[in-house]
Amino acid sequence: MGSLAFETQPSVKEIYLALGLNESRKRAIVIPRVLSLLSSFLERSVQKNEKLLESINQKDMVTVFHGLRAPTLSIRQYIDRIFKYSNCSPSCFVVAHIYMERFLQCGDVLLTSLNVHRILITSVMVAAKFMDDAFFNNAYYAKVGGVSTAEINRLEMKFLFSLDFRLQVTVGTFERYCVQLDKEATGRYHIERPIQFCGLKENRQIIEESKGAATV
């Protein structure tokens, strides 16, 4: 008689370790896995949304987060750049992901190749300010993200007001998003909320490198 095999679910602690959230930013030696999983999720979301807009012959609603053209840096390259220079903790990127989801839910915004980079740098900056012990000023994050200081200021204000300044993240919400990102590696990730249309209608080193970096 054959035995029944039960699929064991990893504990939250094991998921934290797998995502690389156990290391502080200063102690991080390798790129935490959470970055690749987040970029994979965002890339799939952009592709899905753009196919949807094309299928219904509908143009995306233009916001302050939209650029005239898609940046040359991929989402993965952009996330790696932010991690390299922003000194954010790995957990900061999970919180930024939560903020992005809240922002998209609050407005008539779909994630596309024209807005994902600006939304990403803004959400990481806001998350770093809210949860990390140390963070930089807006001018620095603007250089990291490849936008002007004036623009990052405008993006931050729009982002915060869209969230109604709801920046608190409960432990349960943080754990749930970590579990979902971990499932991204096996293709078992399912977005809980459906797409809602509502009304569908980038120190010296960084300064030198940012001169040659593609703007977004």
Rosetta constraint file for C-alpha pairs under 8 A:
AtomPair CA 10 CA 14 HARMONIC 5.93 0.50
AtomPair CA 10 CA 15 HARMONIC 6.48 0.50
AtomPair CA 11 CA 15 HARMONIC 6.30 0.50
AtomPair CA 12 CA 16 HARMONIC 6.20 0.50
AtomPair CA 12 CA 175 HARMONIC 6.86 0.50
AtomPair CA 12 CA 179 HARMONIC 7.43 0.50
AtomPair CA 13 CA 17 HARMONIC 6.32 0.50
AtomPair CA 14 CA 18 HARMONIC 6.10 0.50
AtomPair CA 15 CA 19 HARMONIC 6.09 0.50
AtomPair CA 15 CA 178 HARMONIC 7.06 0.50
AtomPair CA 15 CA 179 HARMONIC 6.81 0.50
AtomPair CA 15 CA 182 HARMONIC 6.74 0.50
AtomPair CA 16 CA 20 HARMONIC 6.23 0.50
AtomPair CA 16 CA 21 HARMONIC 5.14 0.50
AtomPair CA 16 CA 22 HARMONIC 6.27 0.50
AtomPair CA 16 CA 178 HARMONIC 7.26 0.50
AtomPair CA 17 CA 21 HARMONIC 5.95 0.50
AtomPair CA 17 CA 22 HARMONIC 5.59 0.50
AtomPair CA 18 CA 33 HARMONIC 7.05 0.50
AtomPair CA 18 CA 182 HARMONIC 7.82 0.50
AtomPair CA 19 CA 32 HARMONIC 6.24 0.50
AtomPair CA 19 CA 33 HARMONIC 4.85 0.50
AtomPair CA 19 CA 34 HARMONIC 4.75 0.50
AtomPair CA 19 CA 178 HARMONIC 7.83 0.50
AtomPair CA 19 CA 182 HARMONIC 7.07 0.50
AtomPair CA 20 CA 32 HARMONIC 4.64 0.50
AtomPair CA 20 CA 33 HARMONIC 5.77 0.50
AtomPair CA 20 CA 34 HARMONIC 6.52 0.50
AtomPair CA 20 CA 90 HARMONIC 6.90 0.50
AtomPair CA 21 CA 32 HARMONIC 7.33 0.50
AtomPair CA 21 CA 34 HARMONIC 7.80 0.50
AtomPair CA 21 CA 89 HARMONIC 7.96 0.50
AtomPair CA 21 CA 90 HARMONIC 5.48 0.50
AtomPair CA 21 CA 91 HARMONIC 5.67 0.50
AtomPair CA 23 CA 27 HARMONIC 6.02 0.50
AtomPair CA 23 CA 28 HARMONIC 5.62 0.50
AtomPair CA 23 CA 90 HARMONIC 7.53 0.50
AtomPair CA 24 CA 28 HARMONIC 6.03 0.50
AtomPair CA 24 CA 89 HARMONIC 5.75 0.50
AtomPair CA 24 CA 90 HARMONIC 7.16 0.50
AtomPair CA 25 CA 87 HARMONIC 6.15 0.50
AtomPair CA 25 CA 88 HARMONIC 6.09 0.50
AtomPair CA 25 CA 89 HARMONIC 4.48 0.50
AtomPair CA 25 CA 90 HARMONIC 6.51 0.50
AtomPair CA 26 CA 87 HARMONIC 7.41 0.50
AtomPair CA 28 CA 32 HARMONIC 7.61 0.50
AtomPair CA 31 CA 35 HARMONIC 7.42 0.50
AtomPair CA 32 CA 36 HARMONIC 7.85 0.50
AtomPair CA 32 CA 90 HARMONIC 6.72 0.50
AtomPair CA 33 CA 37 HARMONIC 6.48 0.50
AtomPair CA 34 CA 38 HARMONIC 5.97 0.50
AtomPair CA 34 CA 90 HARMONIC 7.19 0.50
AtomPair CA 34 CA 93 HARMONIC 7.67 0.50
AtomPair CA 34 CA 94 HARMONIC 7.73 0.50
AtomPair CA 34 CA 181 HARMONIC 7.34 0.50
AtomPair CA 35 CA 39 HARMONIC 6.12 0.50
AtomPair CA 35 CA 76 HARMONIC 7.64 0.50
AtomPair CA 35 CA 79 HARMONIC 6.75 0.50
AtomPair CA 35 CA 80 HARMONIC 7.24 0.50
AtomPair CA 35 CA 90 HARMONIC 7.92 0.50
AtomPair CA 35 CA 93 HARMONIC 7.43 0.50
AtomPair CA 36 CA 40 HARMONIC 6.04 0.50
AtomPair CA 36 CA 76 HARMONIC 6.72 0.50
AtomPair CA 37 CA 41 HARMONIC 6.20 0.50
AtomPair CA 37 CA 181 HARMONIC 6.13 0.50
AtomPair CA 37 CA 182 HARMONIC 7.40 0.50
AtomPair CA 37 CA 184 HARMONIC 6.21 0.50
AtomPair CA 37 CA 185 HARMONIC 6.65 0.50
AtomPair CA 38 CA 42 HARMONIC 6.19 0.50
AtomPair CA 38 CA 97 HARMONIC 7.67 0.50
AtomPair CA 38 CA 181 HARMONIC 6.78 0.50
AtomPair CA 39 CA 43 HARMONIC 6.00 0.50
AtomPair CA 39 CA 75 HARMONIC 5.88 0.50
AtomPair CA 39 CA 76 HARMONIC 5.18 0.50
AtomPair CA 39 CA 79 HARMONIC 7.07 0.50
AtomPair CA 40 CA 44 HARMONIC 6.23 0.50
AtomPair CA 40 CA 76 HARMONIC 7.63 0.50
AtomPair CA 40 CA 184 HARMONIC 7.75 0.50
AtomPair CA 41 CA 45 HARMONIC 6.19 0.50
AtomPair CA 41 CA 181 HARMONIC 7.87 0.50
AtomPair CA 41 CA 184 HARMONIC 6.98 0.50
AtomPair CA 42 CA 46 HARMONIC 6.15 0.50
AtomPair CA 42 CA 75 HARMONIC 7.55 0.50
AtomPair CA 42 CA 116 HARMONIC 7.96 0.50
AtomPair CA 43 CA 47 HARMONIC 6.24 0.50
AtomPair CA 43 CA 75 HARMONIC 6.80 0.50
AtomPair CA 44 CA 48 HARMONIC 6.05 0.50
AtomPair CA 45 CA 49 HARMONIC 6.08 0.50
AtomPair CA 45 CA 111 HARMONIC 6.78 0.50
AtomPair CA 45 CA 112 HARMONIC 7.85 0.50
AtomPair CA 46 CA 50 HARMONIC 6.07 0.50
AtomPair CA 46 CA 111 HARMONIC 5.46 0.50
AtomPair CA 46 CA 112 HARMONIC 4.67 0.50
AtomPair CA 46 CA 113 HARMONIC 6.25 0.50
AtomPair CA 46 CA 116 HARMONIC 7.82 0.50
AtomPair CA 47 CA 51 HARMONIC 6.15 0.50
AtomPair CA 47 CA 112 HARMONIC 7.48 0.50
AtomPair CA 48 CA 52 HARMONIC 6.19 0.50
AtomPair CA 49 CA 53 HARMONIC 6.20 0.50
AtomPair CA 49 CA 110 HARMONIC 6.64 0.50
AtomPair CA 49 CA 111 HARMONIC 6.69 0.50
AtomPair CA 49 CA 112 HARMONIC 6.59 0.50
AtomPair CA 50 CA 54 HARMONIC 6.11 0.50
AtomPair CA 50 CA 112 HARMONIC 6.33 0.50
AtomPair CA 51 CA 55 HARMONIC 6.03 0.50
AtomPair CA 52 CA 56 HARMONIC 6.41 0.50
AtomPair CA 53 CA 57 HARMONIC 5.93 0.50
AtomPair CA 53 CA 58 HARMONIC 5.05 0.50
AtomPair CA 53 CA 59 HARMONIC 6.39 0.50
AtomPair CA 53 CA 60 HARMONIC 7.08 0.50
AtomPair CA 54 CA 58 HARMONIC 6.34 0.50
AtomPair CA 54 CA 59 HARMONIC 7.84 0.50
AtomPair CA 59 CA 201 HARMONIC 7.79 0.50
AtomPair CA 60 CA 109 HARMONIC 7.84 0.50
AtomPair CA 60 CA 110 HARMONIC 7.22 0.50
AtomPair CA 60 CA 200 HARMONIC 7.50 0.50
AtomPair CA 60 CA 201 HARMONIC 7.31 0.50
AtomPair CA 61 CA 108 HARMONIC 7.45 0.50
AtomPair CA 61 CA 109 HARMONIC 6.95 0.50
AtomPair CA 61 CA 200 HARMONIC 6.82 0.50
AtomPair CA 61 CA 201 HARMONIC 5.93 0.50
AtomPair CA 62 CA 66 HARMONIC 6.05 0.50
AtomPair CA 64 CA 154 HARMONIC 7.99 0.50
AtomPair CA 64 CA 155 HARMONIC 6.84 0.50
AtomPair CA 65 CA 114 HARMONIC 7.84 0.50
AtomPair CA 65 CA 115 HARMONIC 5.11 0.50
AtomPair CA 65 CA 116 HARMONIC 7.89 0.50
AtomPair CA 65 CA 118 HARMONIC 5.54 0.50
AtomPair CA 65 CA 119 HARMONIC 6.34 0.50
AtomPair CA 65 CA 155 HARMONIC 6.80 0.50
AtomPair CA 66 CA 114 HARMONIC 5.16 0.50
AtomPair CA 66 CA 115 HARMONIC 4.43 0.50
AtomPair CA 66 CA 118 HARMONIC 7.48 0.50
AtomPair CA 67 CA 114 HARMONIC 5.25 0.50
AtomPair CA 67 CA 115 HARMONIC 6.39 0.50
AtomPair CA 67 CA 216 HARMONIC 6.74 0.50
AtomPair CA 68 CA 114 HARMONIC 7.09 0.50
AtomPair CA 69 CA 114 HARMONIC 6.07 0.50
AtomPair CA 70 CA 113 HARMONIC 5.45 0.50
AtomPair CA 70 CA 114 HARMONIC 4.99 0.50
AtomPair CA 70 CA 216 HARMONIC 7.34 0.50
AtomPair CA 71 CA 113 HARMONIC 7.83 0.50
AtomPair CA 71 CA 114 HARMONIC 7.65 0.50
AtomPair CA 71 CA 117 HARMONIC 7.91 0.50
AtomPair CA 71 CA 214 HARMONIC 6.95 0.50
AtomPair CA 71 CA 215 HARMONIC 6.80 0.50
AtomPair CA 71 CA 216 HARMONIC 5.08 0.50
AtomPair CA 72 CA 214 HARMONIC 6.50 0.50
AtomPair CA 73 CA 77 HARMONIC 5.79 0.50
AtomPair CA 73 CA 78 HARMONIC 5.99 0.50
AtomPair CA 73 CA 214 HARMONIC 7.00 0.50
AtomPair CA 74 CA 78 HARMONIC 6.09 0.50
AtomPair CA 75 CA 79 HARMONIC 6.13 0.50
AtomPair CA 75 CA 116 HARMONIC 7.94 0.50
AtomPair CA 75 CA 117 HARMONIC 7.00 0.50
AtomPair CA 76 CA 80 HARMONIC 6.14 0.50
AtomPair CA 77 CA 81 HARMONIC 6.14 0.50
AtomPair CA 78 CA 82 HARMONIC 6.23 0.50
AtomPair CA 78 CA 117 HARMONIC 7.39 0.50
AtomPair CA 78 CA 145 HARMONIC 7.89 0.50
AtomPair CA 78 CA 202 HARMONIC 7.82 0.50
AtomPair CA 79 CA 83 HARMONIC 6.18 0.50
AtomPair CA 80 CA 84 HARMONIC 6.04 0.50
AtomPair CA 81 CA 85 HARMONIC 6.31 0.50
AtomPair CA 81 CA 144 HARMONIC 7.25 0.50
AtomPair CA 81 CA 202 HARMONIC 7.28 0.50
AtomPair CA 82 CA 86 HARMONIC 5.46 0.50
AtomPair CA 82 CA 121 HARMONIC 7.48 0.50
AtomPair CA 82 CA 144 HARMONIC 6.23 0.50
AtomPair CA 82 CA 145 HARMONIC 7.08 0.50
AtomPair CA 82 CA 202 HARMONIC 6.80 0.50
AtomPair CA 83 CA 87 HARMONIC 6.27 0.50
AtomPair CA 83 CA 88 HARMONIC 6.26 0.50
AtomPair CA 85 CA 144 HARMONIC 6.68 0.50
AtomPair CA 85 CA 206 HARMONIC 7.00 0.50
AtomPair CA 86 CA 135 HARMONIC 7.74 0.50
AtomPair CA 86 CA 136 HARMONIC 7.57 0.50
AtomPair CA 86 CA 141 HARMONIC 7.05 0.50
AtomPair CA 86 CA 144 HARMONIC 7.19 0.50
AtomPair CA 87 CA 135 HARMONIC 7.56 0.50
AtomPair CA 88 CA 92 HARMONIC 6.14 0.50
AtomPair CA 88 CA 93 HARMONIC 7.90 0.50
AtomPair CA 88 CA 128 HARMONIC 6.22 0.50
AtomPair CA 88 CA 132 HARMONIC 7.13 0.50
AtomPair CA 88 CA 135 HARMONIC 7.56 0.50
AtomPair CA 89 CA 93 HARMONIC 7.49 0.50
AtomPair CA 89 CA 128 HARMONIC 7.93 0.50
AtomPair CA 89 CA 132 HARMONIC 7.03 0.50
AtomPair CA 90 CA 94 HARMONIC 7.37 0.50
AtomPair CA 91 CA 95 HARMONIC 6.57 0.50
AtomPair CA 92 CA 96 HARMONIC 6.07 0.50
AtomPair CA 92 CA 124 HARMONIC 6.75 0.50
AtomPair CA 92 CA 127 HARMONIC 5.85 0.50
AtomPair CA 92 CA 128 HARMONIC 6.03 0.50
AtomPair CA 92 CA 131 HARMONIC 7.20 0.50
AtomPair CA 92 CA 132 HARMONIC 7.38 0.50
AtomPair CA 93 CA 97 HARMONIC 6.10 0.50
AtomPair CA 93 CA 124 HARMONIC 6.32 0.50
AtomPair CA 93 CA 127 HARMONIC 7.68 0.50
AtomPair CA 94 CA 98 HARMONIC 6.43 0.50
AtomPair CA 94 CA 174 HARMONIC 7.26 0.50
AtomPair CA 94 CA 177 HARMONIC 7.12 0.50
AtomPair CA 94 CA 178 HARMONIC 7.04 0.50
AtomPair CA 95 CA 99 HARMONIC 6.27 0.50
AtomPair CA 95 CA 124 HARMONIC 7.87 0.50
AtomPair CA 95 CA 127 HARMONIC 6.06 0.50
AtomPair CA 95 CA 169 HARMONIC 7.44 0.50
AtomPair CA 95 CA 174 HARMONIC 7.13 0.50
AtomPair CA 96 CA 100 HARMONIC 6.16 0.50
AtomPair CA 96 CA 120 HARMONIC 7.48 0.50
AtomPair CA 96 CA 123 HARMONIC 4.89 0.50
AtomPair CA 96 CA 124 HARMONIC 4.97 0.50
AtomPair CA 96 CA 126 HARMONIC 7.57 0.50
AtomPair CA 96 CA 127 HARMONIC 5.47 0.50
AtomPair CA 97 CA 101 HARMONIC 6.36 0.50
AtomPair CA 97 CA 123 HARMONIC 7.46 0.50
AtomPair CA 98 CA 102 HARMONIC 6.34 0.50
AtomPair CA 98 CA 174 HARMONIC 7.93 0.50
AtomPair CA 98 CA 177 HARMONIC 7.35 0.50
AtomPair CA 99 CA 103 HARMONIC 6.09 0.50
AtomPair CA 99 CA 123 HARMONIC 6.17 0.50
AtomPair CA 99 CA 127 HARMONIC 7.83 0.50
AtomPair CA 99 CA 163 HARMONIC 7.90 0.50
AtomPair CA 99 CA 167 HARMONIC 7.41 0.50
AtomPair CA 100 CA 104 HARMONIC 6.16 0.50
AtomPair CA 100 CA 119 HARMONIC 7.06 0.50
AtomPair CA 100 CA 120 HARMONIC 7.34 0.50
AtomPair CA 100 CA 123 HARMONIC 6.30 0.50
AtomPair CA 101 CA 105 HARMONIC 6.17 0.50
AtomPair CA 102 CA 106 HARMONIC 6.18 0.50
AtomPair CA 102 CA 163 HARMONIC 6.64 0.50
AtomPair CA 103 CA 107 HARMONIC 6.45 0.50
AtomPair CA 103 CA 159 HARMONIC 6.97 0.50
AtomPair CA 103 CA 162 HARMONIC 6.28 0.50
AtomPair CA 103 CA 163 HARMONIC 5.87 0.50
AtomPair CA 104 CA 108 HARMONIC 7.14 0.50
AtomPair CA 104 CA 109 HARMONIC 5.51 0.50
AtomPair CA 104 CA 110 HARMONIC 6.66 0.50
AtomPair CA 104 CA 111 HARMONIC 7.63 0.50
AtomPair CA 105 CA 109 HARMONIC 7.81 0.50
AtomPair CA 105 CA 196 HARMONIC 7.48 0.50
AtomPair CA 106 CA 162 HARMONIC 6.36 0.50
AtomPair CA 106 CA 163 HARMONIC 6.85 0.50
AtomPair CA 107 CA 162 HARMONIC 7.06 0.50
AtomPair CA 107 CA 198 HARMONIC 7.79 0.50
AtomPair CA 108 CA 196 HARMONIC 7.97 0.50
AtomPair CA 108 CA 197 HARMONIC 6.21 0.50
AtomPair CA 108 CA 198 HARMONIC 5.87 0.50
AtomPair CA 108 CA 199 HARMONIC 6.10 0.50
AtomPair CA 108 CA 200 HARMONIC 5.85 0.50
AtomPair CA 108 CA 201 HARMONIC 7.89 0.50
AtomPair CA 109 CA 197 HARMONIC 7.78 0.50
AtomPair CA 109 CA 200 HARMONIC 7.69 0.50
AtomPair CA 111 CA 115 HARMONIC 6.45 0.50
AtomPair CA 111 CA 116 HARMONIC 5.73 0.50
AtomPair CA 112 CA 116 HARMONIC 5.75 0.50
AtomPair CA 113 CA 117 HARMONIC 7.58 0.50
AtomPair CA 115 CA 119 HARMONIC 6.21 0.50
AtomPair CA 116 CA 120 HARMONIC 5.92 0.50
AtomPair CA 117 CA 121 HARMONIC 6.30 0.50
AtomPair CA 117 CA 145 HARMONIC 7.95 0.50
AtomPair CA 117 CA 216 HARMONIC 6.78 0.50
AtomPair CA 118 CA 122 HARMONIC 6.12 0.50
AtomPair CA 118 CA 145 HARMONIC 7.61 0.50
AtomPair CA 118 CA 155 HARMONIC 7.79 0.50
AtomPair CA 118 CA 216 HARMONIC 7.12 0.50
AtomPair CA 119 CA 123 HARMONIC 6.04 0.50
AtomPair CA 120 CA 124 HARMONIC 6.18 0.50
AtomPair CA 121 CA 125 HARMONIC 6.08 0.50
AtomPair CA 121 CA 141 HARMONIC 7.64 0.50
AtomPair CA 121 CA 145 HARMONIC 5.95 0.50
AtomPair CA 121 CA 202 HARMONIC 7.68 0.50
AtomPair CA 122 CA 126 HARMONIC 6.18 0.50
AtomPair CA 122 CA 152 HARMONIC 7.16 0.50
AtomPair CA 122 CA 155 HARMONIC 6.60 0.50
AtomPair CA 122 CA 156 HARMONIC 5.99 0.50
AtomPair CA 122 CA 159 HARMONIC 7.44 0.50
AtomPair CA 123 CA 127 HARMONIC 6.01 0.50
AtomPair CA 123 CA 159 HARMONIC 7.82 0.50
AtomPair CA 124 CA 128 HARMONIC 6.02 0.50
AtomPair CA 125 CA 129 HARMONIC 6.29 0.50
AtomPair CA 125 CA 138 HARMONIC 7.97 0.50
AtomPair CA 125 CA 141 HARMONIC 6.86 0.50
AtomPair CA 126 CA 130 HARMONIC 6.23 0.50
AtomPair CA 126 CA 156 HARMONIC 7.39 0.50
AtomPair CA 127 CA 131 HARMONIC 6.04 0.50
AtomPair CA 127 CA 132 HARMONIC 7.66 0.50
AtomPair CA 128 CA 132 HARMONIC 5.03 0.50
AtomPair CA 128 CA 134 HARMONIC 7.81 0.50
AtomPair CA 128 CA 135 HARMONIC 6.19 0.50
AtomPair CA 129 CA 134 HARMONIC 7.66 0.50
AtomPair CA 129 CA 135 HARMONIC 6.06 0.50
AtomPair CA 130 CA 167 HARMONIC 7.43 0.50
AtomPair CA 136 CA 140 HARMONIC 6.15 0.50
AtomPair CA 136 CA 141 HARMONIC 6.93 0.50
AtomPair CA 137 CA 141 HARMONIC 6.71 0.50
AtomPair CA 138 CA 142 HARMONIC 6.03 0.50
AtomPair CA 138 CA 149 HARMONIC 6.44 0.50
AtomPair CA 138 CA 152 HARMONIC 6.79 0.50
AtomPair CA 138 CA 153 HARMONIC 6.99 0.50
AtomPair CA 139 CA 143 HARMONIC 6.50 0.50
AtomPair CA 139 CA 148 HARMONIC 7.58 0.50
AtomPair CA 139 CA 149 HARMONIC 4.94 0.50
AtomPair CA 139 CA 152 HARMONIC 7.89 0.50
AtomPair CA 140 CA 144 HARMONIC 6.38 0.50
AtomPair CA 141 CA 145 HARMONIC 6.03 0.50
AtomPair CA 141 CA 152 HARMONIC 7.87 0.50
AtomPair CA 141 CA 202 HARMONIC 6.43 0.50
AtomPair CA 142 CA 146 HARMONIC 5.91 0.50
AtomPair CA 142 CA 147 HARMONIC 5.05 0.50
AtomPair CA 142 CA 148 HARMONIC 5.61 0.50
AtomPair CA 142 CA 149 HARMONIC 5.38 0.50
AtomPair CA 142 CA 151 HARMONIC 7.96 0.50
AtomPair CA 142 CA 152 HARMONIC 5.87 0.50
AtomPair CA 142 CA 202 HARMONIC 5.70 0.50
AtomPair CA 143 CA 147 HARMONIC 6.34 0.50
AtomPair CA 143 CA 148 HARMONIC 7.18 0.50
AtomPair CA 143 CA 149 HARMONIC 7.89 0.50
AtomPair CA 143 CA 202 HARMONIC 4.56 0.50
AtomPair CA 143 CA 206 HARMONIC 7.56 0.50
AtomPair CA 143 CA 207 HARMONIC 7.00 0.50
AtomPair CA 143 CA 210 HARMONIC 6.17 0.50
AtomPair CA 144 CA 202 HARMONIC 2.56 0.50
AtomPair CA 144 CA 206 HARMONIC 7.28 0.50
AtomPair CA 144 CA 210 HARMONIC 6.93 0.50
AtomPair CA 145 CA 202 HARMONIC 2.03 0.50
AtomPair CA 145 CA 215 HARMONIC 7.49 0.50
AtomPair CA 145 CA 216 HARMONIC 7.32 0.50
AtomPair CA 146 CA 202 HARMONIC 3.63 0.50
AtomPair CA 146 CA 210 HARMONIC 7.03 0.50
AtomPair CA 146 CA 213 HARMONIC 6.94 0.50
AtomPair CA 146 CA 214 HARMONIC 6.60 0.50
AtomPair CA 146 CA 215 HARMONIC 4.34 0.50
AtomPair CA 146 CA 216 HARMONIC 5.70 0.50
AtomPair CA 147 CA 151 HARMONIC 6.39 0.50
AtomPair CA 147 CA 152 HARMONIC 6.62 0.50
AtomPair CA 147 CA 202 HARMONIC 6.51 0.50
AtomPair CA 147 CA 215 HARMONIC 6.14 0.50
AtomPair CA 147 CA 216 HARMONIC 6.39 0.50
AtomPair CA 148 CA 152 HARMONIC 6.31 0.50
AtomPair CA 149 CA 153 HARMONIC 6.19 0.50
AtomPair CA 150 CA 154 HARMONIC 6.41 0.50
AtomPair CA 151 CA 155 HARMONIC 6.13 0.50
AtomPair CA 152 CA 156 HARMONIC 6.01 0.50
AtomPair CA 153 CA 157 HARMONIC 6.35 0.50
AtomPair CA 154 CA 158 HARMONIC 6.22 0.50
AtomPair CA 155 CA 159 HARMONIC 5.97 0.50
AtomPair CA 156 CA 160 HARMONIC 6.08 0.50
AtomPair CA 157 CA 161 HARMONIC 6.12 0.50
AtomPair CA 158 CA 162 HARMONIC 5.99 0.50
AtomPair CA 159 CA 163 HARMONIC 6.32 0.50
AtomPair CA 160 CA 164 HARMONIC 6.06 0.50
AtomPair CA 160 CA 165 HARMONIC 5.09 0.50
AtomPair CA 160 CA 166 HARMONIC 7.86 0.50
AtomPair CA 161 CA 165 HARMONIC 6.00 0.50
AtomPair CA 163 CA 167 HARMONIC 7.63 0.50
AtomPair CA 169 CA 173 HARMONIC 6.35 0.50
AtomPair CA 169 CA 174 HARMONIC 6.58 0.50
AtomPair CA 170 CA 174 HARMONIC 6.27 0.50
AtomPair CA 171 CA 175 HARMONIC 6.11 0.50
AtomPair CA 172 CA 176 HARMONIC 6.13 0.50
AtomPair CA 173 CA 177 HARMONIC 6.34 0.50
AtomPair CA 174 CA 178 HARMONIC 6.28 0.50
AtomPair CA 175 CA 179 HARMONIC 6.20 0.50
AtomPair CA 176 CA 180 HARMONIC 6.26 0.50
AtomPair CA 177 CA 181 HARMONIC 6.12 0.50
AtomPair CA 178 CA 182 HARMONIC 6.12 0.50
AtomPair CA 179 CA 183 HARMONIC 6.32 0.50
AtomPair CA 180 CA 184 HARMONIC 6.55 0.50
AtomPair CA 180 CA 189 HARMONIC 5.72 0.50
AtomPair CA 180 CA 190 HARMONIC 7.50 0.50
AtomPair CA 181 CA 185 HARMONIC 7.45 0.50
AtomPair CA 181 CA 189 HARMONIC 7.01 0.50
AtomPair CA 182 CA 186 HARMONIC 7.81 0.50
AtomPair CA 182 CA 189 HARMONIC 7.96 0.50
AtomPair CA 183 CA 187 HARMONIC 6.24 0.50
AtomPair CA 183 CA 188 HARMONIC 5.00 0.50
AtomPair CA 183 CA 189 HARMONIC 4.90 0.50
AtomPair CA 184 CA 188 HARMONIC 5.94 0.50
AtomPair CA 184 CA 189 HARMONIC 4.81 0.50
AtomPair CA 202 CA 210 HARMONIC 6.87 0.50
AtomPair CA 202 CA 213 HARMONIC 7.66 0.50
AtomPair CA 202 CA 215 HARMONIC 7.35 0.50
AtomPair CA 203 CA 207 HARMONIC 6.53 0.50
AtomPair CA 204 CA 208 HARMONIC 6.04 0.50
AtomPair CA 205 CA 209 HARMONIC 6.17 0.50
AtomPair CA 206 CA 210 HARMONIC 5.67 0.50
AtomPair CA 207 CA 211 HARMONIC 6.50 0.50
AtomPair CA 208 CA 212 HARMONIC 7.52 0.50
AtomPair CA 209 CA 213 HARMONIC 6.39 0.50
AtomPair CA 210 CA 214 HARMONIC 7.91 0.50
